[in-house]
């Protein structure tokens, strides 16, 4: 029996572009399992961090074909997948689309699992969304920021 993995994600940037970060909370339903992850970057955008948070979370999953629910306040990410826009972008080789490096990385891991996205309204007292927001903003303000290699001015 596959376990249900719930992933909450958020991304932020201070200025857009500016220093940014992501926050992740991962839970396994009916188990006492909770992990948190975050990282800050020197120069990036909010959309890149929103998407990178999902990518990092999915990359951390050790069991293929996991049942995964991703909760995000990013319409950019959730709509791109759930409304099928991403798959149209693939057909057009991401022509004129930003963040194609991250979308390609996302696709490499997305197909390894059964992933469903759920949009949650940001700053609406959803406990884990608020926690991810806190982690992302804290990471963006950290002194140990790294380069977002794929970000182009």
C-alpha positions, 0 to 999 in steps of 0.5 A, a space after each residue: 500500500 502506498 503512503 500518501 505524502 503531503 507536500 506544502 511549498 512556498 517561495 519568496 523573493 525580496 524584490 522581484 528579482 532579488 534575494 529569494 528562498 523556498 520553504 517546504 514541509 513534507 508529511 506522511 499521512 497517518 504517520 508521525 513524519 514531518 520534515 522541513 527544508 529551505 534554502 536561500 539564493 542571492 538573486 532570483 524571482 518569486 516564480 522560480 522559488 515557488 517552482 524550485 520548492 516543488 522540485 526539491 520536495 519531489 526530488 527528496 522522495 525515495 519511493 517511486 510511484 508515491 501518491 503525492 499531494 502538493 499544496 501551493 499558493 502559486 497559481 503559476 505552478 499549480 495551474 501550469 500542471 493541473 490545467 495542462 499548460 506545461 504540456 503545451 509548453 513542452 510541445 513548443 519546446 518552451 519557446 518564449 517561456 521563462 524558467 524552462 530550466 526548472 520546468 524541464 527539471 520538474 518533468 524529470 521527477 514529476 513522472 516518477 510519482 502520482 502527483 496532484 496539485 492543490 492551490 491554497 490561498 496564501 496568508 489565509 491561516 493555513 498552518 503549513 502554508 504559513 510555515 513554508 512562507 516563514 521558512 522561505 522568507 527566513 532563507 531569503 534573509 539568510 547570510 548563507 545565500 547561494 547562486 540560482 544558476 539558472 536565473 538570467 537577468 
